[in-house]
Amino acid sequence: MSLSSRSTATRRAARIQRRLEADGQRTGAVGAMTAATALERDDGVVTGNVSEFRRVDGVRVAPY
């Protein structure tokens, strides 16, 4: 991942955190950054914490 795409993902992660907090939901920086990176790369997230990522619009989530 290039520096410019990391900074784009970082900005997107901040927007994700603000949106969730505005809806009364909290998320950590790592979860927000993971979701943002997946969205930027058009990837999904494979996780044991499905509910954390299903709250983020557009993120494809697969449980393990």
N, CA, C and O atoms as a Tripos MOL2 file, in Angstrom:
@<TRIPOS>MOLECULE
protein
  256   255    64     0     0
PROTEIN
NO_CHARGES

@<TRIPOS>ATOM
      1 N           0.8520   -1.1630    0.0000 N.3       1 MET1
      2 CA          0.0000    0.0000    0.0000 C.3       1 MET1
      3 C           0.8990    1.2270    0.0000 C.2       1 MET1
      4 O           1.8270    1.3240    0.8030 O.2       1 MET1
      5 N           0.6290    2.1440   -0.8850 N.am      2 SER2
      6 CA          1.4510    3.3510   -0.9840 C.3       2 SER2
      7 C           1.1040    4.3520    0.1150 C.2       2 SER2
      8 O           0.0680    4.2430    0.7710 O.2       2 SER2
      9 N           1.9800    5.3160    0.2980 N.am      3 LEU3
     10 CA          1.7560    6.3450    1.3120 C.3       3 LEU3
     11 C           0.4690    7.1080    1.0500 C.2       3 LEU3
     12 O          -0.2780    7.3860    1.9890 O.2       3 LEU3
     13 N           0.1920    7.4530   -0.1970 N.am      4 SER4
     14 CA         -1.0260    8.2120   -0.4890 C.3       4 SER4
     15 C          -2.2740    7.3930   -0.2030 C.2       4 SER4
     16 O          -3.2640    7.9450    0.2760 O.2       4 SER4
     17 N          -2.2610    6.0890   -0.4810 N.am      5 SER5
     18 CA         -3.4370    5.2770   -0.1830 C.3       5 SER5
     19 C          -3.5930    5.0670    1.3130 C.2       5 SER5
     20 O          -4.7170    4.9390    1.7990 O.2       5 SER5
     21 N          -2.4820    5.0300    2.0630 N.am      6 ARG6
     22 CA         -2.5890    4.9350    3.5220 C.3       6 ARG6
     23 C          -3.2360    6.1870    4.0780 C.2       6 ARG6
     24 O          -4.0730    6.1050    4.9760 O.2       6 ARG6
     25 N          -2.8580    7.3570    3.5530 N.am      7 SER7
     26 CA         -3.4480    8.5690    4.0700 C.3       7 SER7
     27 C          -4.9070    8.6750    3.6920 C.2       7 SER7
     28 O          -5.6980    9.2240    4.4590 O.2       7 SER7
     29 N          -5.2910    8.1630    2.5260 N.am      8 THR8
     30 CA         -6.7040    8.1240    2.1510 C.3       8 THR8
     31 C          -7.4640    7.1980    3.0930 C.2       8 THR8
     32 O          -8.5590    7.5340    3.5460 O.2       8 THR8
     33 N          -6.8950    6.0420    3.3880 N.am      9 ALA9
     34 CA         -7.5330    5.1040    4.3140 C.3       9 ALA9
     35 C          -7.6280    5.7070    5.7120 C.2       9 ALA9
     36 O          -8.6200    5.4900    6.4080 O.2       9 ALA9
     37 N          -6.6250    6.4510    6.1300 N.am     10 THR10
     38 CA         -6.6510    7.0890    7.4480 C.3      10 THR10
     39 C          -7.7860    8.1000    7.5300 C.2      10 THR10
     40 O          -8.5030    8.1450    8.5300 O.2      10 THR10
     41 N          -7.9550    8.9030    6.5000 N.am     11 ARG11
     42 CA         -9.0630    9.8720    6.4850 C.3      11 ARG11
     43 C         -10.4080    9.1500    6.4930 C.2      11 ARG11
     44 O         -11.3420    9.5740    7.1740 O.2      11 ARG11
     45 N         -10.5000    8.0720    5.7440 N.am     12 ARG12
     46 CA        -11.7460    7.3100    5.7040 C.3      12 ARG12
     47 C         -12.0170    6.6800    7.0660 C.2      12 ARG12
     48 O         -13.1650    6.6460    7.5090 O.2      12 ARG12
     49 N         -10.9890    6.1870    7.7310 N.am     13 ALA13
     50 CA        -11.1560    5.6060    9.0690 C.3      13 ALA13
     51 C         -11.7030    6.6470   10.0430 C.2      13 ALA13
     52 O         -12.5700    6.3390   10.8610 O.2      13 ALA13
     53 N         -11.2030    7.8650    9.9580 N.am     14 ALA14
     54 CA        -11.7010    8.9380   10.8270 C.3      14 ALA14
     55 C         -13.1740    9.2100   10.5470 C.2      14 ALA14
     56 O         -13.9500    9.4210   11.4790 O.2      14 ALA14
     57 N         -13.5680    9.2070    9.2780 N.am     15 ARG15
     58 CA        -14.9820    9.4120    8.9330 C.3      15 ARG15
     59 C         -15.8420    8.2700    9.4690 C.2      15 ARG15
     60 O         -16.9470    8.5000    9.9590 O.2      15 ARG15
     61 N         -15.3380    7.0420    9.3770 N.am     16 ILE16
     62 CA        -16.0730    5.8860    9.8960 C.3      16 ILE16
     63 C         -16.2860    6.0470   11.3950 C.2      16 ILE16
     64 O         -17.3960    5.8550   11.8910 O.2      16 ILE16
     65 N         -15.2260    6.4010   12.1180 N.am     17 GLN17
     66 CA        -15.3490    6.5850   13.5660 C.3      17 GLN17
     67 C         -16.3480    7.6870   13.9000 C.2      17 GLN17
     68 O         -17.1830    7.5090   14.7870 O.2      17 GLN17
     69 N         -16.2790    8.8130   13.2100 N.am     18 ARG18
     70 CA        -17.2170    9.9140   13.4790 C.3      18 ARG18
     71 C         -18.6570    9.4930   13.2040 C.2      18 ARG18
     72 O         -19.5540    9.8040   13.9870 O.2      18 ARG18
     73 N         -18.8810    8.7860   12.1000 N.am     19 ARG19
     74 CA        -20.2320    8.3530   11.7460 C.3      19 ARG19
     75 C         -20.7880    7.3940   12.7960 C.2      19 ARG19
     76 O         -21.9350    7.5330   13.2220 O.2      19 ARG19
     77 N         -19.9850    6.4340   13.2090 N.am     20 LEU20
     78 CA        -20.4510    5.4820   14.2140 C.3      20 LEU20
     79 C         -20.7210    6.1770   15.5440 C.2      20 LEU20
     80 O         -21.7290    5.9030   16.1940 O.2      20 LEU20
     81 N         -19.8340    7.0660   15.9470 N.am     21 GLU21
     82 CA        -20.0280    7.7890   17.2050 C.3      21 GLU21
     83 C         -21.2680    8.6720   17.1420 C.2      21 GLU21
     84 O         -21.9710    8.8110   18.1430 O.2      21 GLU21
     85 N         -21.5480    9.2680   15.9940 N.am     22 ALA22
     86 CA        -22.7580   10.0840   15.8360 C.3      22 ALA22
     87 C         -24.0140    9.2310   15.9930 C.2      22 ALA22
     88 O         -25.0590    9.7260   16.4140 O.2      22 ALA22
     89 N         -23.9060    7.9510   15.6540 N.am     23 ASP23
     90 CA        -25.0200    7.0130   15.8110 C.3      23 ASP23
     91 C         -25.0390    6.3600   17.1870 C.2      23 ASP23
     92 O         -25.8380    5.4570   17.4370 O.2      23 ASP23
     93 N         -24.1600    6.8140   18.0810 N.am     24 GLY24
     94 CA        -24.1130    6.2700   19.4350 C.3      24 GLY24
     95 C         -23.3630    4.9590   19.5460 C.2      24 GLY24
     96 O         -23.5020    4.2480   20.5420 O.2      24 GLY24
     97 N         -22.5740    4.6300   18.5430 N.am     25 GLN25
     98 CA        -21.7900    3.3950   18.5560 C.3      25 GLN25
     99 C         -20.3190    3.7540   18.6370 C.2      25 GLN25
    100 O         -19.8920    4.7760   18.1000 O.2      25 GLN25
    101 N         -19.5620    2.9350   19.2930 N.am     26 ARG26
    102 CA        -18.1240    3.1870   19.4090 C.3      26 ARG26
    103 C         -17.3720    2.1230   18.6340 C.2      26 ARG26
    104 O         -17.8210    0.9840   18.5040 O.2      26 ARG26
    105 N         -16.2340    2.5160   18.1300 N.am     27 THR27
    106 CA        -15.3310    1.5640   17.4880 C.3      27 THR27
    107 C         -13.9110    2.0270   17.7430 C.2      27 THR27
    108 O         -13.6460    3.2220   17.8770 O.2      27 THR27
    109 N         -13.0250    1.0950   17.8070 N.am     28 GLY28
    110 CA        -11.6310    1.4420   18.0250 C.3      28 GLY28
    111 C         -10.9520    1.8810   16.7410 C.2      28 GLY28
    112 O         -11.4670    1.6710   15.6430 O.2      28 GLY28
    113 N          -9.7980    2.4890   16.8940 N.am     29 ALA29
    114 CA         -9.0410    2.9760   15.7420 C.3      29 ALA29
    115 C          -8.6080    1.8300   14.8350 C.2      29 ALA29
    116 O          -8.6060    1.9740   13.6120 O.2      29 ALA29
    117 N          -8.2440    0.6980   15.4210 N.am     30 VAL30
    118 CA         -7.7830   -0.4360   14.6090 C.3      30 VAL30
    119 C          -8.9290   -0.9810   13.7580 C.2      30 VAL30
    120 O          -8.7430   -1.2550   12.5730 O.2      30 VAL30
    121 N         -10.0970   -1.1390   14.3470 N.am     31 GLY31
    122 CA        -11.2540   -1.6190   13.5880 C.3      31 GLY31
    123 C         -11.6460   -0.6630   12.4800 C.2      31 GLY31
    124 O         -11.9510   -1.0870   11.3650 O.2      31 GLY31
    125 N         -11.6380    0.6320   12.7840 N.am     32 ALA32
    126 CA        -11.9780    1.6390   11.7750 C.3      32 ALA32
    127 C         -10.9550    1.6300   10.6450 C.2      32 ALA32
    128 O         -11.3230    1.7420    9.4760 O.2      32 ALA32
    129 N          -9.6850    1.4990   10.9830 N.am     33 MET33
    130 CA         -8.6360    1.4800    9.9550 C.3      33 MET33
    131 C          -8.7240    0.2110    9.1120 C.2      33 MET33
    132 O          -8.5020    0.2530    7.9020 O.2      33 MET33
    133 N          -9.0430   -0.9090    9.7400 N.am     34 THR34
    134 CA         -9.2050   -2.1630    9.0000 C.3      34 THR34
    135 C         -10.3570   -2.0410    8.0080 C.2      34 THR34
    136 O         -10.2250   -2.4260    6.8470 O.2      34 THR34
    137 N         -11.4820   -1.5080    8.4670 N.am     35 ALA35
    138 CA        -12.6420   -1.3220    7.5910 C.3      35 ALA35
    139 C         -12.3150   -0.3580    6.4580 C.2      35 ALA35
    140 O         -12.6570   -0.6170    5.3050 O.2      35 ALA35
    141 N         -11.6590    0.7450    6.7780 N.am     36 ALA36
    142 CA        -11.3130    1.7450    5.7670 C.3      36 ALA36
    143 C         -10.3650    1.1670    4.7240 C.2      36 ALA36
    144 O         -10.5220    1.4260    3.5310 O.2      36 ALA36
    145 N          -9.3970    0.3970    5.1610 N.am     37 THR37
    146 CA         -8.4460   -0.2130    4.2310 C.3      37 THR37
    147 C          -9.1580   -1.1990    3.3130 C.2      37 THR37
    148 O          -8.8920   -1.2390    2.1120 O.2      37 THR37
    149 N         -10.0600   -1.9920    3.8770 N.am     38 ALA38
    150 CA        -10.8270   -2.9330    3.0560 C.3      38 ALA38
    151 C         -11.6390   -2.1890    2.0030 C.2      38 ALA38
    152 O         -11.6910   -2.6100    0.8470 O.2      38 ALA38
    153 N         -12.2690   -1.0930    2.3900 N.am     39 LEU39
    154 CA        -13.0520   -0.3090    1.4370 C.3      39 LEU39
    155 C         -12.1650    0.3040    0.3580 C.2      39 LEU39
    156 O         -12.5140    0.2770   -0.8230 O.2      39 LEU39
    157 N         -11.0310    0.8500    0.7540 N.am     40 GLU40
    158 CA        -10.1160    1.4720   -0.2140 C.3      40 GLU40
    159 C          -9.5790    0.4570   -1.2180 C.2      40 GLU40
    160 O          -9.3670    0.7820   -2.3860 O.2      40 GLU40
    161 N          -9.3620   -0.7620   -0.7610 N.am     41 ARG41
    162 CA         -8.7790   -1.7910   -1.6320 C.3      41 ARG41
    163 C          -9.8320   -2.6610   -2.3040 C.2      41 ARG41
    164 O          -9.5020   -3.5740   -3.0620 O.2      41 ARG41
    165 N         -11.1130   -2.3730   -2.0200 N.am     42 ASP42
    166 CA        -12.2200   -3.1840   -2.5190 C.3      42 ASP42
    167 C         -12.0510   -4.6420   -2.1020 C.2      42 ASP42
    168 O         -12.2640   -5.5610   -2.8930 O.2      42 ASP42
    169 N         -11.6630   -4.8300   -0.8450 N.am     43 ASP43
    170 CA        -11.4940   -6.1480   -0.2380 C.3      43 ASP43
    171 C         -12.5670   -6.3590    0.8170 C.2      43 ASP43
    172 O         -13.3340   -5.4510    1.1380 O.2      43 ASP43
    173 N         -12.6070   -7.5560    1.3400 N.am     44 GLY44
    174 CA        -13.4750   -7.8640    2.4610 C.3      44 GLY44
    175 C         -12.6410   -8.0310    3.7160 C.2      44 GLY44
    176 O         -11.4140   -7.9380    3.6900 O.2      44 GLY44
    177 N         -13.3370   -8.2810    4.8130 N.am     45 VAL45
    178 CA        -12.6930   -8.5160    6.1030 C.3      45 VAL45
    179 C         -13.1180   -9.8960    6.5810 C.2      45 VAL45
    180 O         -14.3100  -10.1970    6.6240 O.2      45 VAL45
    181 N         -12.1590  -10.7330    6.9380 N.am     46 VAL46
    182 CA        -12.4290  -12.0310    7.5470 C.3      46 VAL46
    183 C         -12.1400  -11.8660    9.0250 C.2      46 VAL46
    184 O         -11.0220  -11.5220    9.4070 O.2      46 VAL46
    185 N         -13.1530  -12.1120    9.8680 N.am     47 THR47
    186 CA        -13.0160  -11.7880   11.2800 C.3      47 THR47
    187 C         -13.8710  -12.6850   12.1650 C.2      47 THR47
    188 O         -14.8660  -13.2600   11.7230 O.2      47 THR47
    189 N         -13.4700  -12.7890   13.3950 N.am     48 GLY48
    190 CA        -14.2810  -13.4450   14.4080 C.3      48 GLY48
    191 C         -15.2310  -12.4610   15.0760 C.2      48 GLY48
    192 O         -16.0700  -12.8570   15.8850 O.2      48 GLY48
    193 N         -15.1020  -11.1850   14.7430 N.am     49 ASN49
    194 CA        -15.9100  -10.1240   15.3350 C.3      49 ASN49
    195 C         -16.7770   -9.4890   14.2410 C.2      49 ASN49
    196 O         -16.6260   -8.3110   13.9170 O.2      49 ASN49
    197 N         -17.6690  -10.2770   13.6910 N.am     50 VAL50
    198 CA        -18.4820   -9.8620   12.5490 C.3      50 VAL50
    199 C         -19.2930   -8.6060   12.8520 C.2      50 VAL50
    200 O         -19.3850   -7.7140   12.0090 O.2      50 VAL50
    201 N         -19.8770   -8.5240   14.0360 N.am     51 SER51
    202 CA        -20.7520   -7.3870   14.3610 C.3      51 SER51
    203 C         -20.0060   -6.0560   14.3190 C.2      51 SER51
    204 O         -20.6060   -5.0280   14.0040 O.2      51 SER51
    205 N         -18.7200   -6.0560   14.6270 N.am     52 GLU52
    206 CA        -17.9170   -4.8240   14.5910 C.3      52 GLU52
    207 C         -17.8760   -4.2340   13.1820 C.2      52 GLU52
    208 O         -17.9560   -3.0180   13.0130 O.2      52 GLU52
    209 N         -17.7550   -5.0860   12.1860 N.am     53 PHE53
    210 CA        -17.5720   -4.6090   10.8220 C.3      53 PHE53
    211 C         -18.8720   -4.4940   10.0400 C.2      53 PHE53
    212 O         -18.9310   -3.7520    9.0590 O.2      53 PHE53
    213 N         -19.8950   -5.1950   10.4420 N.am     54 ARG54
    214 CA        -21.1840   -5.0820    9.7490 C.3      54 ARG54
    215 C         -21.8070   -3.7070    9.9550 C.2      54 ARG54
    216 O         -22.6960   -3.3110    9.2010 O.2      54 ARG54
    217 N         -21.3570   -2.9870   10.9540 N.am     55 ARG55
    218 CA        -21.8810   -1.6390   11.2120 C.3      55 ARG55
    219 C         -21.3550   -0.6220   10.2070 C.2      55 ARG55
    220 O         -21.8590    0.4990   10.1390 O.2      55 ARG55
    221 N         -20.3570   -0.9990    9.4350 N.am     56 VAL56
    222 CA        -19.7380   -0.0790    8.4750 C.3      56 VAL56
    223 C         -20.2940   -0.3730    7.0820 C.2      56 VAL56
    224 O         -20.0730   -1.4490    6.5260 O.2      56 VAL56
    225 N         -21.0150    0.5960    6.5330 N.am     57 ASP57
    226 CA        -21.6230    0.4250    5.2130 C.3      57 ASP57
    227 C         -20.5730    0.1050    4.1530 C.2      57 ASP57
    228 O         -19.5360    0.7620    4.0530 O.2      57 ASP57
    229 N         -20.8750   -0.9230    3.3690 N.am     58 GLY58
    230 CA        -20.0290   -1.2460    2.2330 C.3      58 GLY58
    231 C         -18.9410   -2.2670    2.4900 C.2      58 GLY58
    232 O         -18.3350   -2.7680    1.5430 O.2      58 GLY58
    233 N         -18.6760   -2.5910    3.7530 N.am     59 VAL59
    234 CA        -17.6170   -3.5650    4.0560 C.3      59 VAL59
    235 C         -18.1910   -4.9750    3.9260 C.2      59 VAL59
    236 O         -19.1920   -5.3140    4.5550 O.2      59 VAL59
    237 N         -17.5410   -5.7800    3.1040 N.am     60 ARG60
    238 CA        -17.9190   -7.1890    2.9970 C.3      60 ARG60
    239 C         -17.2570   -7.9370    4.1480 C.2      60 ARG60
    240 O         -16.0500   -7.8240    4.3630 O.2      60 ARG60
    241 N         -18.0590   -8.7000    4.8850 N.am     61 VAL61
    242 CA        -17.5590   -9.3720    6.0870 C.3      61 VAL61
    243 C         -17.7900  -10.8690    5.9550 C.2      61 VAL61
    244 O         -18.8720  -11.3130    5.5720 O.2      61 VAL61
    245 N         -16.7590  -11.6410    6.2790 N.am     62 ALA62
    246 CA        -16.8660  -13.0970    6.3030 C.3      62 ALA62
    247 C         -16.4020  -13.5810    7.6730 C.2      62 ALA62
    248 O         -15.3110  -13.2250    8.1180 O.2      62 ALA62
    249 N         -17.2250  -14.3920    8.3450 N.am     63 PRO63
    250 CA        -16.8140  -14.9140    9.6470 C.3      63 PRO63
    251 C         -15.7960  -16.0400    9.4940 C.2      63 PRO63
    252 O         -15.7290  -16.6990    8.4560 O.2      63 PRO63
    253 N         -15.0150  -16.2450   10.5330 N.am     64 TYR64
    254 CA        -14.1420  -17.4220   10.5520 C.3      64 TYR64
    255 C         -14.3860  -18.1870   11.8130 C.2      64 TYR64
    256 O         -13.7560  -19.2200   12.0390 O.2      64 TYR64
@<TRIPOS>BOND
     1     1     2 1
     2     2     3 1
     3     3     4 2
     4     3     5 am
     5     5     6 1
     6     6     7 1
     7     7     8 2
     8     7     9 am
     9     9    10 1
    10    10    11 1
    11    11    12 2
    12    11    13 am
    13    13    14 1
    14    14    15 1
    15    15    16 2
    16    15    17 am
    17    17    18 1
    18    18    19 1
    19    19    20 2
    20    19    21 am
    21    21    22 1
    22    22    23 1
    23    23    24 2
    24    23    25 am
    25    25    26 1
    26    26    27 1
    27    27    28 2
    28    27    29 am
    29    29    30 1
    30    30    31 1
    31    31    32 2
    32    31    33 am
    33    33    34 1
    34    34    35 1
    35    35    36 2
    36    35    37 am
    37    37    38 1
    38    38    39 1
    39    39    40 2
    40    39    41 am
    41    41    42 1
    42    42    43 1
    43    43    44 2
    44    43    45 am
    45    45    46 1
    46    46    47 1
    47    47    48 2
    48    47    49 am
    49    49    50 1
    50    50    51 1
    51    51    52 2
    52    51    53 am
    53    53    54 1
    54    54    55 1
    55    55    56 2
    56    55    57 am
    57    57    58 1
    58    58    59 1
    59    59    60 2
    60    59    61 am
    61    61    62 1
    62    62    63 1
    63    63    64 2
    64    63    65 am
    65    65    66 1
    66    66    67 1
    67    67    68 2
    68    67    69 am
    69    69    70 1
    70    70    71 1
    71    71    72 2
    72    71    73 am
    73    73    74 1
    74    74    75 1
    75    75    76 2
    76    75    77 am
    77    77    78 1
    78    78    79 1
    79    79    80 2
    80    79    81 am
    81    81    82 1
    82    82    83 1
    83    83    84 2
    84    83    85 am
    85    85    86 1
    86    86    87 1
    87    87    88 2
    88    87    89 am
    89    89    90 1
    90    90    91 1
    91    91    92 2
    92    91    93 am
    93    93    94 1
    94    94    95 1
    95    95    96 2
    96    95    97 am
    97    97    98 1
    98    98    99 1
    99    99   100 2
   100    99   101 am
   101   101   102 1
   102   102   103 1
   103   103   104 2
   104   103   105 am
   105   105   106 1
   106   106   107 1
   107   107   108 2
   108   107   109 am
   109   109   110 1
   110   110   111 1
   111   111   112 2
   112   111   113 am
   113   113   114 1
   114   114   115 1
   115   115   116 2
   116   115   117 am
   117   117   118 1
   118   118   119 1
   119   119   120 2
   120   119   121 am
   121   121   122 1
   122   122   123 1
   123   123   124 2
   124   123   125 am
   125   125   126 1
   126   126   127 1
   127   127   128 2
   128   127   129 am
   129   129   130 1
   130   130   131 1
   131   131   132 2
   132   131   133 am
   133   133   134 1
   134   134   135 1
   135   135   136 2
   136   135   137 am
   137   137   138 1
   138   138   139 1
   139   139   140 2
   140   139   141 am
   141   141   142 1
   142   142   143 1
   143   143   144 2
   144   143   145 am
   145   145   146 1
   146   146   147 1
   147   147   148 2
   148   147   149 am
   149   149   150 1
   150   150   151 1
   151   151   152 2
   152   151   153 am
   153   153   154 1
   154   154   155 1
   155   155   156 2
   156   155   157 am
   157   157   158 1
   158   158   159 1
   159   159   160 2
   160   159   161 am
   161   161   162 1
   162   162   163 1
   163   163   164 2
   164   163   165 am
   165   165   166 1
   166   166   167 1
   167   167   168 2
   168   167   169 am
   169   169   170 1
   170   170   171 1
   171   171   172 2
   172   171   173 am
   173   173   174 1
   174   174   175 1
   175   175   176 2
   176   175   177 am
   177   177   178 1
   178   178   179 1
   179   179   180 2
   180   179   181 am
   181   181   182 1
   182   182   183 1
   183   183   184 2
   184   183   185 am
   185   185   186 1
   186   186   187 1
   187   187   188 2
   188   187   189 am
   189   189   190 1
   190   190   191 1
   191   191   192 2
   192   191   193 am
   193   193   194 1
   194   194   195 1
   195   195   196 2
   196   195   197 am
   197   197   198 1
   198   198   199 1
   199   199   200 2
   200   199   201 am
   201   201   202 1
   202   202   203 1
   203   203   204 2
   204   203   205 am
   205   205   206 1
   206   206   207 1
   207   207   208 2
   208   207   209 am
   209   209   210 1
   210   210   211 1
   211   211   212 2
   212   211   213 am
   213   213   214 1
   214   214   215 1
   215   215   216 2
   216   215   217 am
   217   217   218 1
   218   218   219 1
   219   219   220 2
   220   219   221 am
   221   221   222 1
   222   222   223 1
   223   223   224 2
   224   223   225 am
   225   225   226 1
   226   226   227 1
   227   227   228 2
   228   227   229 am
   229   229   230 1
   230   230   231 1
   231   231   232 2
   232   231   233 am
   233   233   234 1
   234   234   235 1
   235   235   236 2
   236   235   237 am
   237   237   238 1
   238   238   239 1
   239   239   240 2
   240   239   241 am
   241   241   242 1
   242   242   243 1
   243   243   244 2
   244   243   245 am
   245   245   246 1
   246   246   247 1
   247   247   248 2
   248   247   249 am
   249   249   250 1
   250   250   251 1
   251   251   252 2
   252   251   253 am
   253   253   254 1
   254   254   255 1
   255   255   256 2
@<TRIPOS>SUBSTRUCTURE
     1 MET1         2 RESIDUE 1 A MET
     2 SER2         6 RESIDUE 1 A SER
     3 LEU3        10 RESIDUE 1 A LEU
     4 SER4        14 RESIDUE 1 A SER
     5 SER5        18 RESIDUE 1 A SER
     6 ARG6        22 RESIDUE 1 A ARG
     7 SER7        26 RESIDUE 1 A SER
     8 THR8        30 RESIDUE 1 A THR
     9 ALA9        34 RESIDUE 1 A ALA
    10 THR10       38 RESIDUE 1 A THR
    11 ARG11       42 RESIDUE 1 A ARG
    12 ARG12       46 RESIDUE 1 A ARG
    13 ALA13       50 RESIDUE 1 A ALA
    14 ALA14       54 RESIDUE 1 A ALA
    15 ARG15       58 RESIDUE 1 A ARG
    16 ILE16       62 RESIDUE 1 A ILE
    17 GLN17       66 RESIDUE 1 A GLN
    18 ARG18       70 RESIDUE 1 A ARG
    19 ARG19       74 RESIDUE 1 A ARG
    20 LEU20       78 RESIDUE 1 A LEU
    21 GLU21       82 RESIDUE 1 A GLU
    22 ALA22       86 RESIDUE 1 A ALA
    23 ASP23       90 RESIDUE 1 A ASP
    24 GLY24       94 RESIDUE 1 A GLY
    25 GLN25       98 RESIDUE 1 A GLN
    26 ARG26      102 RESIDUE 1 A ARG
    27 THR27      106 RESIDUE 1 A THR
    28 GLY28      110 RESIDUE 1 A GLY
    29 ALA29      114 RESIDUE 1 A ALA
    30 VAL30      118 RESIDUE 1 A VAL
    31 GLY31      122 RESIDUE 1 A GLY
    32 ALA32      126 RESIDUE 1 A ALA
    33 MET33      130 RESIDUE 1 A MET
    34 THR34      134 RESIDUE 1 A THR
    35 ALA35      138 RESIDUE 1 A ALA
    36 ALA36      142 RESIDUE 1 A ALA
    37 THR37      146 RESIDUE 1 A THR
    38 ALA38      150 RESIDUE 1 A ALA
    39 LEU39      154 RESIDUE 1 A LEU
    40 GLU40      158 RESIDUE 1 A GLU
    41 ARG41      162 RESIDUE 1 A ARG
    42 ASP42      166 RESIDUE 1 A ASP
    43 ASP43      170 RESIDUE 1 A ASP
    44 GLY44      174 RESIDUE 1 A GLY
    45 VAL45      178 RESIDUE 1 A VAL
    46 VAL46      182 RESIDUE 1 A VAL
    47 THR47      186 RESIDUE 1 A THR
    48 GLY48      190 RESIDUE 1 A GLY
    49 ASN49      194 RESIDUE 1 A ASN
    50 VAL50      198 RESIDUE 1 A VAL
    51 SER51      202 RESIDUE 1 A SER
    52 GLU52      206 RESIDUE 1 A GLU
    53 PHE53      210 RESIDUE 1 A PHE
    54 ARG54      214 RESIDUE 1 A ARG
    55 ARG55      218 RESIDUE 1 A ARG
    56 VAL56      222 RESIDUE 1 A VAL
    57 ASP57      226 RESIDUE 1 A ASP
    58 GLY58      230 RESIDUE 1 A GLY
    59 VAL59      234 RESIDUE 1 A VAL
    60 ARG60      238 RESIDUE 1 A ARG
    61 VAL61      242 RESIDUE 1 A VAL
    62 ALA62      246 RESIDUE 1 A ALA
    63 PRO63      250 RESIDUE 1 A PRO
    64 TYR64      254 RESIDUE 1 A TYR
